[in-house]
Each structure stands twice: as C-alpha cells, then as structure tokens.
Amino acid sequence: MDAARSTYWQSYGGSPGLTYLLTTFRDELNRRGLDEYWSRLMIDNPTALYSFAKSL
C-alpha cells in the first residue's frame, strides 16, 4: 500500500484505509482458510529480510 496518498486515509474520506491490512485483508485470508499466509507475509518475510542472514 502506498500510505502516502491522502486518498487512502479514512480520515480524509479515502479507502481502503491504513487499517485494511490489519483488519479486512487478514479476516479475508482467515475466511478462505489461508491464515498461514498472514504469518508468511507479515512476520516470516520481514524477519528474513531484516535478519541479514544468508539464505539456504
């Protein structure tokens, strides 16, 4: 998401809003049985990116 755009801020009448990833998107993944992807997208991938460890 490009959070810099005012059109994404709900306080300016924008949509989907900055909370979209933490609410609607996550709920939709859970509803479709894809909740394991949340951990991969939001926890595992950033952890790997910022760990500076070599990949196997």
Secondary structure as GFF3:
##gff-version 3
##sequence-region A 1 56
A	DSSP	three_ten_helix	6	8	.	.	.	ID=ss1
A	DSSP	three_ten_helix	10	12	.	.	.	ID=ss2
A	DSSP	pi_helix	21	25	.	.	.	ID=ss3
A	DSSP	alpha_helix	26	31	.	.	.	ID=ss4
A	DSSP	alpha_helix	35	39	.	.	.	ID=ss5
A	DSSP	pi_helix	40	44	.	.	.	ID=ss6
A	DSSP	alpha_helix	45	51	.	.	.	ID=ss7
###
